[in-house]
Amino acid sequence: MAARRSRLSRSSDFQRIYRQGSSVASRFLVVYWFRRPPEVTAEGPRLGLSVSKKLGGAVVRNRVKRRLREAFAAAAPRLAGDHDVVVIARQPLVDLVEREAAGEKGLVAAALLLGSLALGVLGYRFLGGLSWIDALLNAAMILGGMGPVGELTSVSGKLFASFYSLFAGIAFLGIAGVLIAPVAHRLLHHLHLTGEER
Protein backbone atom coordinates (compact mmCIF):
# COMPACT_ATOMS: atom_id res chain seq x y z
CA MET A 1 0.00 0.00 0.00
CA ALA A 2 1.18 3.49 -0.77
CA ALA A 3 2.97 5.14 2.15
CA ARG A 4 1.40 8.34 3.46
CA ARG A 5 4.40 10.42 2.37
CA SER A 6 3.78 9.29 -1.20
CA ARG A 7 0.16 10.48 -1.17
CA LEU A 8 -1.12 13.78 -2.53
CA SER A 9 -3.52 15.57 -0.22
CA ARG A 10 -3.30 19.31 -0.94
CA SER A 11 -5.88 20.80 -3.27
CA SER A 12 -3.19 22.90 -4.98
CA ASP A 13 -1.31 19.75 -6.00
CA PHE A 14 -4.44 18.29 -7.55
CA GLN A 15 -5.27 21.51 -9.40
CA ARG A 16 -1.74 21.81 -10.81
CA ILE A 17 -1.88 18.26 -12.14
CA TYR A 18 -5.32 18.81 -13.66
CA ARG A 19 -4.19 22.00 -15.41
CA GLN A 20 -0.68 21.05 -16.51
CA GLY A 21 -0.61 17.27 -16.58
CA SER A 22 -1.47 14.71 -19.23
CA SER A 23 -4.39 12.33 -18.94
CA VAL A 24 -5.88 9.11 -20.22
CA ALA A 25 -9.37 7.75 -19.53
CA SER A 26 -11.24 4.46 -19.57
CA ARG A 27 -14.72 3.46 -18.46
CA PHE A 28 -13.31 2.60 -15.02
CA LEU A 29 -11.12 5.59 -14.23
CA VAL A 30 -9.28 8.71 -15.38
CA VAL A 31 -5.54 8.99 -14.80
CA TYR A 32 -3.62 12.27 -14.75
CA TRP A 33 0.18 12.44 -14.46
CA PHE A 34 2.56 15.35 -14.14
CA ARG A 35 6.32 15.72 -13.80
CA ARG A 36 7.08 17.56 -10.60
CA PRO A 37 9.09 20.80 -10.83
CA PRO A 38 12.65 20.55 -9.44
CA GLU A 39 11.82 22.69 -6.39
CA VAL A 40 9.31 20.11 -5.15
CA THR A 41 11.25 17.67 -2.99
CA ALA A 42 9.77 14.20 -2.82
CA GLU A 43 11.00 10.64 -3.14
CA GLY A 44 9.35 8.44 -5.73
CA PRO A 45 5.99 8.84 -7.47
CA ARG A 46 3.11 10.27 -5.47
CA LEU A 47 -0.55 9.30 -5.72
CA GLY A 48 -3.69 11.34 -5.36
CA LEU A 49 -7.16 9.78 -5.38
CA SER A 50 -10.52 11.30 -6.23
CA VAL A 51 -13.57 9.19 -5.38
CA SER A 52 -16.73 11.29 -5.44
CA LYS A 53 -19.40 10.97 -2.75
CA LYS A 54 -21.86 10.44 -5.60
CA LEU A 55 -20.29 7.02 -6.19
CA GLY A 56 -21.20 5.63 -2.77
CA GLY A 57 -20.93 5.89 0.98
CA ALA A 58 -17.77 6.14 3.03
CA VAL A 59 -17.32 2.37 3.29
CA VAL A 60 -17.55 1.91 -0.48
CA ARG A 61 -15.25 4.85 -1.23
CA ASN A 62 -12.64 3.65 1.25
CA ARG A 63 -12.73 0.17 -0.28
CA VAL A 64 -12.13 1.64 -3.74
CA LYS A 65 -9.29 3.81 -2.45
CA ARG A 66 -7.65 0.82 -0.77
CA ARG A 67 -7.73 -1.18 -4.00
CA LEU A 68 -6.29 1.73 -5.99
CA ARG A 69 -3.50 2.29 -3.45
CA GLU A 70 -2.63 -1.40 -3.56
CA ALA A 71 -2.46 -1.28 -7.36
CA PHE A 72 -0.32 1.87 -7.26
CA ALA A 73 2.07 0.37 -4.72
CA ALA A 74 2.54 -2.68 -6.95
CA ALA A 75 3.22 -0.49 -10.00
CA ALA A 76 5.33 2.18 -8.25
CA PRO A 77 8.73 0.53 -8.92
CA ARG A 78 8.04 0.78 -12.66
CA LEU A 79 6.88 4.42 -12.57
CA ALA A 80 9.04 7.51 -13.04
CA GLY A 81 10.15 8.67 -9.61
CA ASP A 82 9.67 12.37 -10.34
CA HIS A 83 6.00 12.16 -11.33
CA ASP A 84 2.74 12.75 -9.48
CA VAL A 85 -0.34 10.75 -10.43
CA VAL A 86 -4.02 11.46 -9.78
CA VAL A 87 -6.63 8.74 -10.31
CA ILE A 88 -10.32 9.61 -10.59
CA ALA A 89 -12.65 6.68 -10.01
CA ARG A 90 -15.73 6.19 -12.16
CA GLN A 91 -18.94 4.33 -11.38
CA PRO A 92 -18.04 1.09 -13.25
CA LEU A 93 -14.93 0.74 -11.07
CA VAL A 94 -17.01 1.14 -7.92
CA ASP A 95 -19.45 -1.49 -9.20
CA LEU A 96 -16.55 -3.84 -9.94
CA VAL A 97 -15.06 -3.43 -6.45
CA GLU A 98 -18.48 -3.96 -4.87
CA ARG A 99 -19.01 -7.16 -6.84
CA GLU A 100 -15.60 -8.35 -5.65
CA ALA A 101 -16.57 -7.56 -2.06
CA ALA A 102 -19.90 -9.35 -2.51
CA GLY A 103 -18.01 -12.40 -3.79
CA GLU A 104 -15.80 -12.34 -0.70
CA LYS A 105 -18.89 -12.13 1.51
CA GLY A 106 -20.36 -15.09 -0.35
CA LEU A 107 -17.26 -17.14 0.45
CA VAL A 108 -17.49 -16.12 4.11
CA ALA A 109 -21.16 -17.12 4.22
CA ALA A 110 -20.39 -20.48 2.58
CA ALA A 111 -17.59 -21.13 5.07
CA LEU A 112 -19.91 -20.30 8.00
CA LEU A 113 -22.61 -22.57 6.61
CA LEU A 114 -20.28 -25.53 6.01
CA GLY A 115 -18.64 -25.06 9.42
CA SER A 116 -22.02 -24.97 11.16
CA LEU A 117 -23.16 -28.05 9.27
CA ALA A 118 -19.97 -29.93 10.14
CA LEU A 119 -20.38 -29.04 13.83
CA GLY A 120 -23.93 -30.37 13.80
CA VAL A 121 -23.01 -33.59 12.01
CA LEU A 122 -20.18 -34.37 14.44
CA GLY A 123 -22.32 -33.53 17.46
CA TYR A 124 -25.27 -35.66 16.40
CA ARG A 125 -22.94 -38.50 15.40
CA PHE A 126 -20.75 -38.75 18.52
CA LEU A 127 -22.94 -37.20 21.22
CA GLY A 128 -26.35 -38.17 19.89
CA GLY A 129 -25.33 -41.60 18.69
CA LEU A 130 -26.97 -41.21 15.27
CA SER A 131 -25.63 -42.68 12.05
CA TRP A 132 -23.71 -40.39 9.71
CA ILE A 133 -26.62 -39.94 7.33
CA ASP A 134 -29.10 -39.28 10.16
CA ALA A 135 -26.63 -36.84 11.75
CA LEU A 136 -26.33 -34.99 8.45
CA LEU A 137 -30.12 -34.93 8.03
CA ASN A 138 -30.72 -33.56 11.52
CA ALA A 139 -28.02 -30.92 11.24
CA ALA A 140 -29.32 -29.77 7.85
CA MET A 141 -32.92 -29.65 9.08
CA ILE A 142 -31.97 -27.63 12.16
CA LEU A 143 -29.92 -25.16 10.10
CA GLY A 144 -32.78 -24.87 7.63
CA GLY A 145 -35.24 -24.06 10.42
CA MET A 146 -37.29 -27.24 9.90
CA GLY A 147 -36.50 -28.93 13.21
CA PRO A 148 -34.94 -32.32 14.03
CA VAL A 149 -36.21 -35.57 12.54
CA GLY A 150 -34.30 -38.13 14.63
CA GLU A 151 -35.10 -39.13 18.24
CA LEU A 152 -32.33 -38.67 20.77
CA THR A 153 -32.22 -40.88 23.85
CA SER A 154 -28.93 -39.95 25.56
CA VAL A 155 -28.56 -36.99 27.90
CA SER A 156 -25.45 -35.79 26.05
CA GLY A 157 -27.33 -35.93 22.75
CA LYS A 158 -30.25 -33.92 24.11
CA LEU A 159 -27.93 -31.32 25.64
CA PHE A 160 -26.08 -30.99 22.34
CA ALA A 161 -29.36 -30.69 20.41
CA SER A 162 -30.46 -27.87 22.74
CA PHE A 163 -27.17 -26.03 22.27
CA TYR A 164 -27.11 -26.61 18.52
CA SER A 165 -30.66 -25.31 18.06
CA LEU A 166 -29.68 -22.02 19.73
CA PHE A 167 -26.42 -21.91 17.78
CA ALA A 168 -28.22 -22.57 14.47
CA GLY A 169 -30.54 -19.61 15.05
CA ILE A 170 -27.59 -17.29 15.61
CA ALA A 171 -25.68 -18.79 12.68
CA PHE A 172 -28.66 -18.29 10.38
CA LEU A 173 -28.92 -14.62 11.32
CA GLY A 174 -25.17 -14.16 10.81
CA ILE A 175 -25.13 -15.84 7.40
CA ALA A 176 -28.23 -13.95 6.27
CA GLY A 177 -26.66 -10.69 7.43
CA VAL A 178 -23.48 -11.33 5.45
CA LEU A 179 -25.45 -12.07 2.28
CA ILE A 180 -28.13 -9.39 2.62
CA ALA A 181 -25.95 -6.49 3.78
CA PRO A 182 -24.54 -5.62 0.29
CA VAL A 183 -28.03 -5.68 -1.26
CA ALA A 184 -29.47 -3.57 1.55
CA HIS A 185 -26.61 -1.10 1.24
CA ARG A 186 -27.18 -0.68 -2.48
CA LEU A 187 -30.92 -0.19 -1.92
CA LEU A 188 -30.40 2.42 0.79
CA HIS A 189 -27.81 4.20 -1.35
CA HIS A 190 -30.25 4.26 -4.28
CA LEU A 191 -33.04 5.62 -2.08
CA HIS A 192 -30.68 8.25 -0.68
CA LEU A 193 -29.71 9.41 -4.17
CA THR A 194 -33.36 9.41 -5.25
CA GLY A 195 -34.26 11.56 -2.26
CA GLU A 196 -31.47 14.02 -3.06
CA GLU A 197 -32.64 14.30 -6.69
CA ARG A 198 -36.10 15.24 -5.49
Stockholm file with secondary structure:
# STOCKHOLM 1.0

chainA/1-198         MAARRSRLSRSSDFQRIYRQGSSVASRFLVVYWFRRPPEVTAEGPRLGLSVSKKLGGAVVRNRVKRRLREAFAAAAPRLAGDHDVVVIARQPLVDLVEREAAGEKGLVAAALLLGSLALGVLGYRFLGGLSWIDALLNAAMILGGMGPVGELTSVSGKLFASFYSLFAGIAFLGIAGVLIAPVAHRLLHHLHLTGEER
#=GR chainA/1-198 SS CCCGGGBCCCHHHHHHHHHHSEEEECSSEEEEEEECCTTSCCSSCEEEEECCGGGCCHHHHHHHHHHHHHHHHHHGGGSCTTEEEEEEECHHHHHHHHHHHHHHHHHHHHHHHHHHHHHHHHHHHHTSCCCHHHHHHHHHHHHTTSCCCSCCCSHHHHHHHHHHHHHHHHHHHHHHHHHHHHHHHHHHHHHHHHHHHC
#=GC SS_cons         CCCGGGBCCCHHHHHHHHHHSEEEECSSEEEEEEECCTTSCCSSCEEEEECCGGGCCHHHHHHHHHHHHHHHHHHGGGSCTTEEEEEEECHHHHHHHHHHHHHHHHHHHHHHHHHHHHHHHHHHHHTSCCCHHHHHHHHHHHHTTSCCCSCCCSHHHHHHHHHHHHHHHHHHHHHHHHHHHHHHHHHHHHHHHHHHHC
//
